[in-house]
Amino acid sequence: MIVMKRLSSLLLLALLFLSLATPVAALIEFQNEAEEKRFQALAEELRCLVCQNQSLADSDASLAGDLRLEVLEQMRSGKSDQEVIDFLVSRYGNFVRYRPPVEPSTWALWFGPFVVFLLGGFAVVRTIQRRAQLSDEDPDQV
């Protein structure tokens, strides 16, 4: 009986937290459908600075909510999409872009994984060659 009461209390508490976790985008009142579509497209292009693996549109972080409101204010002040993105890049750097441009300062981001993959492949091939050489010289040592 006590276990049931505790479980029901935990369930009610979880439901309460879930009901309070309303996304900020749901709280924004758009003037028309075109504004909403433009906002969603911009929010998909920008990265949440807290979550880092989510777009601004997908993040529930409070900073993401603030950035969404900033994007909306910039849009409503008459700035183009590129001007909004440029404003945020000037404040937070290229990291705020979900797809940063390919330029010297982002080469490590774009090409780093390929370099690591190639180096790892080279190390594996080299290890296999060394073991093959050792087994040819002395089969009992492998």
N, C-alpha and C positions, 0 to 999 in steps of 0.2 A: 504494500500500500504506500509506504513512504517512497519507494523507488518510483512508483507511478506519479506521485506528486512532484518529485524532483524532475522527472522526464518531461512532464507537462509544463512545468515552470521553465525549463530550458527551451522547450519548443516555443513557448510564448515569447520568451526573450529573443530567440533567434528571429521569429516573425516580426517582432518590433524593430530590430536592427535592419532587417530587410526592407521593411516599409519606409524607414528613414533614409535609405540609400537610393534616393531618387536622382537619376542622372541630371546634371545641370542643363544639358541640351534639351531635356524635356521641360525645363522651367523657362526656357527662352521663348518669347512670343515673337514670331516672325511677322513682318508686315504683309508678305505675300509668299506664294509658293516659289517664285523665282529667287527671292532672297534666301529662302530655306535651302534650295538646291545649291546655290552659290556658296552658302555657308558650309554645307556638308562637304562640298568638293574641296574647299579650303581646309577644313578640319581634317580631311583624309590626307592632305599633303603635308601636314605638320605633325611633328612628334611630341608626345608627352615628355616633358623634361624630367618627370619623376619616374614614370614607368619604363621609359626608354624603348620598350619593345611594342608599344601601342601607339596608334595614331591619336591625335587630339580628340577625334570624334569618339574613339572607343574607351578612353580613359575615364575612370571615376575619381581620380585624384583631385584634390581641391585646387592645386595650381593649374591643372588642366582646365578646370572650370573657369578660373580667372583668365586664362589665355583665350578660351572660347569667347568670353565676354569682350576681351580686348579685340579679337578678330571682328566680332560683330560691330563694335564701336568704330573700328577703322573702316569697315564696309559702309556703314551708314554715314560716315563723314565724306563719302564720295571717292575713296581711294580704290584703285584697281586691284585685282588679285595680286599682281606682281608687286605693287607698292605695299600691300599688307605683308606679303612674304618678306620683302626687303626690310621692312620695319622690324619684324621679328628677328630676322637674321642679324640685323645691326645690334639688337639688344642681346641675343643669346648665341650668336654664331651659327654656322652651318648645321650644327647639331640639331637645331630645331626643325630642320627640313627632314621629312621622312625619306626622301630620295635626294641626298645632297649632290651637287654638281661634281662632275669629274674635273678636278683642277689640282695643281700641285699640292695644295694643303690637304686634299682628301684622297690622294693616291694610296696611302696606307689603308684607308678604309675600303677602297674599291678593289685594290690589287693584292692587299696583304693576305687574304685567305688563299688565293691562288699560289702565292709564293710559299706559304707554309705547307700547302698541299704538295707542291713540287719538291720542296726540301724533304718532307716526310717520305715521299715516294723514292727519292734519291737515296735516303738513308736505308730504306727497306731493301732496295735493289743491291746496294753496297754490302749490307749485312748478309744477304743471301749469297752474293759472290764470294765473300770471305769464307763463309761456312763451306761452300762448295770447294774452294781451294784447300781448306784444311782437311776436308774429307778425302780429297784426292791425294794429299801428301801422307796423311796418317789416318786411316779409317777408324781406329780405336779411340781417337781423341774427340770425336764429335758426340 
